[in-house]
C-alpha cells in the first residue's frame, strides 16, 4: 500500500512539474536562426569576388557548366556553355534565398539556366512539357568555404558551385564552350553513316547526340558487338564521361584537347595522353558478321518495317518513297517467296487508301540475297512483284539500283532494330524495325 | 480499496496541477521575423509596377517566380525580366484603359483581379493542350507563355489579351450573372471540347473550340473574341460559319451586348472599338 502511494506521489509530481526557464534569447529563435542562415549563405555567395563556377547535372542526364556572379542587390549575372550565345554574353537576372522546406536558392527570373528546364521543347531540346528535367530552385545541401552543393526541388538535379578565381572568371566558360564547339562538329558528320573514333591503333564506331550530350561507342567482345552509352559534359580541357567506358579492356573517362580541323573534317583529341581522332568513315571499325548472319538466316515468316526509303548523303528518304500515293510503310521481307526453288526478298510498298479498313502489300522490287564471307549482304535483282504504278518509276528505279548494288550492305544492330548501310560508300542506309 | 486509491491519485493529481506554474510569455516583446526571401532590393521593374499597377489599382504583379502561386507539379519557367514592363504596359493600354474610358475610373479598381502572376513558359496539359492563363475566384490571374511576347506580333498579343478578357469576363458574370437564356442557345457542351476542330465548333454555333466546354466558358469566350478581334474580325468569323450557326452566334452576340448594358451600363460596341484602337496602336 505504501509503495503504491509512493508511486502515485512520484507519478503526480512528475506530471505536474514545470520548467519555468523557457525563454530563448532572441538569436536562438528558429526564425531568427533561419534568417541568419539565409543571410550567411547570401553573404558567402556575394563575397566571392570572382563569382562561382557551377556544374549542373539535370535530373534528365548530362551536365552543363555555368559561371554565376551574385550581387548584394539580389541580381545574378550568368554565363553558360548551354549554347554559343550564353557562352559569349553574360545575362543578368534575379535570385532569391528563401526558406522553403530547406534554405533554397531560387533563380526567379529567366536566365540561361532556365533553358534546360523550359517545357517548350523547341527551347530546351528536351521533351514537350518537361524540358531536360532540370531545375532552377535548389535546396542547399552542404556548404564549405569553397563549395556549395545543391539539389533541385522539382527534378532532383544536382549542382555544385565552386568558388571561382580571377582566372576562372575570365576563362572557365570560354574554355568549356570552345571544347563544346570543337566536339559538336560531329553533328555535321551526317553524310556518312559511320563515325570512327581512333585512339592509337584502336578503333571504335562512335555516335553522339550533342543536344542530349550523349555518346555511344560500339565495341566487340569476341565476335559479339556491344554498345556503350554515356552522358557527358564539357570541361575546360575537353569532355568528361559521366560513366567511364571500360568495354573491351578500355578505360576512358575523358576526351581531352579537342580540336577541329575543318579542312580534313577531323576532330583531334587525346585519351589518356594518347592522340586520337574522330572522322567520318565509309565502313565500320569492325564488320558485325554475327548481325549479318542473323539477319540473313531469317526464316521468311516475318517482315521488317521501314517508315521511309533510303537516306542518301544525309538526305532522309532521298528518293521520296513516302510520296507514293497512299504510302503507308515499306515491308522489307527476307525470303518472301521462292522462284524456281530460289528464295527471294521483297522491298514491298504497303499502301493504305483513305477510308480503307486494311493496308495492302502493293508492289515492289525483289532480289536474291547472299551473305559474303566478310559479313555483307548482297542483293541481286530478280523481278518486279505486283503491279508497279507507272508514275512511281522515278522513285523505284534509283531505290532498286541502290538496293542491288553489287557491294551490298553492312548490318548494324541498333536500339530499335537494324540498319542496312551501303558498303559502296557508307553514304546510304535504311532503318528497319519489327 | 481500489477506488480509494484511484480517488487518492486524482486528489494528488489536482493538487499537483494547482502547484504547477503558469508560464508568462510576454508576446508584445516577440518580434516576428518571418522566414525571409519575401522581399528584395527594388529595381526599375518594381518601381514601374508600383506606379502603374499597385498604387493606382491595388493590383500586385508577381513576376519573380514563386512555386506556391502555380501548379506544384508542372514544369514551368520564370518570365524574362525584359518582358515584364512590355507585357504589363500592353495590358494596361488594351484592357484597363478602354474599360476606364468606357465605364469610368472606378470600374477596374472595383472589379479587377488583385494579383497578376507572370510565367515565362506555357503550361502543358496531359491532353496535349497548353494553358495560357488561369484565374482563381476573380482574385488572381496567372498569365503564361510571356517569354514569347512581342507587341508587334498582333496574333501573340491577341492570344494573351484573349486570356485576360476571358478571365475578366468570368469576374463580371460571377459578380452579376448573365441572362440564363444564353445557356439554351446551344446545348452541345462537352468536356472533350479539344477533340474538335475550330471549324467544327463554329458550325455548331461556338465561337472557339473552348467555348464548347460550358456555358460560362462560352459566354466569356464570346466577350473575349468580340473584344480582341473587333467587330470586323468577329463578323468575318461569324460569316465563315454555316447559316444555321450564324444565327446562333448572332443570338449570343446580342445577349452579350444586352448584358453589358443592363448589368454594367456599358455600350459594348463602343468598348469594342476602343479596345481595337488600342490594340492597333501598340
HADDOCK unambig.tbl for C-alpha pairs under 7 A between the chains (distance, minus, plus):
assign (segid A and resid 8 and name CA) (segid B and resid 9 and name CA) 6.09 0.50 0.50
assign (segid A and resid 12 and name CA) (segid B and resid 12 and name CA) 6.64 0.50 0.50
assign (segid A and resid 12 and name CA) (segid B and resid 13 and name CA) 5.36 0.50 0.50
assign (segid A and resid 12 and name CA) (segid B and resid 16 and name CA) 6.28 0.50 0.50
assign (segid A and resid 13 and name CA) (segid B and resid 16 and name CA) 6.25 0.50 0.50
assign (segid A and resid 16 and name CA) (segid B and resid 16 and name CA) 5.22 0.50 0.50
assign (segid A and resid 16 and name CA) (segid B and resid 17 and name CA) 5.59 0.50 0.50
assign (segid A and resid 16 and name CA) (segid B and resid 20 and name CA) 5.57 0.50 0.50
assign (segid A and resid 17 and name CA) (segid B and resid 20 and name CA) 6.30 0.50 0.50
assign (segid A and resid 18 and name CA) (segid B and resid 20 and name CA) 6.35 0.50 0.50
assign (segid A and resid 18 and name CA) (segid B and resid 21 and name CA) 6.38 0.50 0.50
assign (segid A and resid 20 and name CA) (segid B and resid 23 and name CA) 6.77 0.50 0.50
assign (segid A and resid 31 and name CA) (segid B and resid 33 and name CA) 6.27 0.50 0.50
assign (segid A and resid 31 and name CA) (segid B and resid 34 and name CA) 6.33 0.50 0.50
assign (segid A and resid 31 and name CA) (segid B and resid 35 and name CA) 5.71 0.50 0.50
assign (segid A and resid 32 and name CA) (segid B and resid 33 and name CA) 6.55 0.50 0.50
assign (segid A and resid 34 and name CA) (segid B and resid 35 and name CA) 6.62 0.50 0.50
assign (segid A and resid 35 and name CA) (segid B and resid 35 and name CA) 6.04 0.50 0.50
assign (segid A and resid 35 and name CA) (segid B and resid 36 and name CA) 5.75 0.50 0.50
assign (segid A and resid 73 and name CA) (segid B and resid 41 and name CA) 5.50 0.50 0.50
assign (segid A and resid 74 and name CA) (segid B and resid 40 and name CA) 6.47 0.50 0.50
assign (segid A and resid 74 and name CA) (segid B and resid 41 and name CA) 6.34 0.50 0.50
assign (segid A and resid 93 and name CA) (segid B and resid 81 and name CA) 6.91 0.50 0.50
assign (segid A and resid 96 and name CA) (segid B and resid 37 and name CA) 6.13 0.50 0.50
assign (segid A and resid 97 and name CA) (segid B and resid 37 and name CA) 5.49 0.50 0.50
assign (segid A and resid 98 and name CA) (segid B and resid 36 and name CA) 5.73 0.50 0.50
assign (segid A and resid 98 and name CA) (segid B and resid 37 and name CA) 4.11 0.50 0.50
assign (segid A and resid 99 and name CA) (segid B and resid 35 and name CA) 5.72 0.50 0.50
assign (segid A and resid 99 and name CA) (segid B and resid 36 and name CA) 6.33 0.50 0.50
assign (segid A and resid 99 and name CA) (segid B and resid 37 and name CA) 6.75 0.50 0.50
assign (segid A and resid 108 and name CA) (segid B and resid 64 and name CA) 4.98 0.50 0.50
assign (segid A and resid 108 and name CA) (segid B and resid 65 and name CA) 4.61 0.50 0.50
assign (segid A and resid 108 and name CA) (segid B and resid 78 and name CA) 6.09 0.50 0.50
assign (segid A and resid 109 and name CA) (segid B and resid 64 and name CA) 5.61 0.50 0.50
assign (segid A and resid 109 and name CA) (segid B and resid 65 and name CA) 6.40 0.50 0.50
assign (segid A and resid 109 and name CA) (segid B and resid 78 and name CA) 4.97 0.50 0.50
assign (segid A and resid 109 and name CA) (segid B and resid 79 and name CA) 5.61 0.50 0.50
assign (segid A and resid 109 and name CA) (segid B and resid 80 and name CA) 5.73 0.50 0.50
assign (segid A and resid 109 and name CA) (segid B and resid 81 and name CA) 6.27 0.50 0.50
assign (segid A and resid 110 and name CA) (segid B and resid 78 and name CA) 5.26 0.50 0.50
assign (segid A and resid 110 and name CA) (segid B and resid 79 and name CA) 5.53 0.50 0.50
assign (segid A and resid 110 and name CA) (segid B and resid 80 and name CA) 4.58 0.50 0.50
assign (segid A and resid 110 and name CA) (segid B and resid 81 and name CA) 6.92 0.50 0.50
assign (segid A and resid 114 and name CA) (segid B and resid 77 and name CA) 6.43 0.50 0.50
assign (segid A and resid 117 and name CA) (segid B and resid 77 and name CA) 6.91 0.50 0.50
assign (segid A and resid 118 and name CA) (segid B and resid 76 and name CA) 6.53 0.50 0.50
assign (segid A and resid 118 and name CA) (segid B and resid 77 and name CA) 5.83 0.50 0.50
assign (segid A and resid 118 and name CA) (segid B and resid 121 and name CA) 6.77 0.50 0.50
assign (segid A and resid 119 and name CA) (segid B and resid 75 and name CA) 5.93 0.50 0.50
assign (segid A and resid 119 and name CA) (segid B and resid 76 and name CA) 6.23 0.50 0.50
assign (segid A and resid 119 and name CA) (segid B and resid 121 and name CA) 6.81 0.50 0.50
assign (segid A and resid 120 and name CA) (segid B and resid 121 and name CA) 6.89 0.50 0.50
assign (segid A and resid 129 and name CA) (segid B and resid 75 and name CA) 6.45 0.50 0.50
assign (segid A and resid 129 and name CA) (segid B and resid 124 and name CA) 5.09 0.50 0.50
assign (segid A and resid 130 and name CA) (segid B and resid 75 and name CA) 5.63 0.50 0.50
